[in-house]
Amino acid sequence: MDGELRGDEVRVGGDARQRFHDARGYGHPLEGDTISLSLVEAAHLLFRGDLEAVDGMGFREFLATRDAGFSGRFLVYTDLRDRGFYLAPDREPWRENPSPADFVVFPRGKGPGDGVVEYRIRVVGERTDVPASELGDAVLAVVDEESEITYLDVEPLEPDGSTDSVTVDAAEGVLLDDRVLLWNPPASLHQQAFYGQPLGGRAAEHDALQLSLVEAAYLAASGDLALVGGGGIEVVVERGRAVEGERFDRRLRVYRALRDAGMVPKTGFKFGADFRVYADVDSVDDLGHSSLLVRVLPADHTFAPRDLSLDVRLAHGVRKRMVFALDDTTDDTIRWRSVSRLTP
């Protein structure tokens, strides 16, 4: 059986509708028994030997004459077919209301006519930059230089914790280089609300609590912290900007959003992130496990797939979920994107 190339589609007649579309989910039907295949579907049928040629081209010639990026899409299509999925291009006329993804994947045992989508897939090479604005509700299928495929599931996320707000007595702190030190702090500040880190160990003679600058700025904004010698949040923010530039403002906005959502962010430095986040804190004596790693980035950030893979692998290794907080200062919003490894 041969196909005829028509622009970016391949027409196949004979018993193609019954043989390819109805029985195996390829293409979309035209008049009679003719179907139209996308180029990647046609390549897969040529690869399997179900099509002999397209305009006289066998699989090798057909693959060699395709555009940049086609080989990656073919590899992903073939991999998902081999895993038992039917899939289709995420564009008309295959799909109504298409998304920017390359493919829609149907649940095992389902096909194009069942109206159920398991995944939307976007194919990228390991050297293809991914703008944060395009990190949407889809699975990134990253094809590396050895043609292995890593699936990264990207989902919107809204922070939601159950940590109760703790009322604390106003405290007074001393601004040091890049932290604030509180002498004789309210016990609830650390024990229940999990702010700061005690100074010294159990044998320390002084009762003191060290706050990071983002913690201090958050407490100063709510009136729960004042500085010795006067000044409040403006002084803390000025110091924060002095030690880390505009990144401090982004981290403070994300810290505030997490705290206001009932979550407790702490430094994520040891994991290479901005914050590790606890969803439910009653007491530091029964802290449990932090559930998220959060990296704060500007909304116009561009990801390299290699960096995404590194972050996700590290988060998985320490039993946490990797979340990117994309801070858009133009409209004062934060878009949250969770990224995790996926095995289809």
Buried (B, 14 or more C-beta within 10 A) or exposed (E): BBBEBEEEBBBBBBEBBEBBBBEEBBBBBBEEBBBBBBBBBBBBBBBEEBBEBBEEBBBEEBBEEBEEBBBBBBBBBBBBBEEEBBBBBBBEEBBEEBBEBBBBBBEEEBBBEEEEBBBBBBBBBBEBEBEBEBBBEBBBBBBBEEEEBBBBBBBEBEBEBEBEEBEBEEBBBEBEEEBBBBBEBBEBBBBBBBBBBBBEEEEEEEEBBBBBBBBBBBBBBBEBBBBEEEBBBEBBBEBBBEEBEEBBBBBBBBBBBBBEBBBBBBBBEEBEBBBBBBBBBBEBEEBEEBBBBBBBBBBEBBBEBEEBBEBBEBBBEEEBBBBBBBBBEEEEEBBBBBBBBBEB
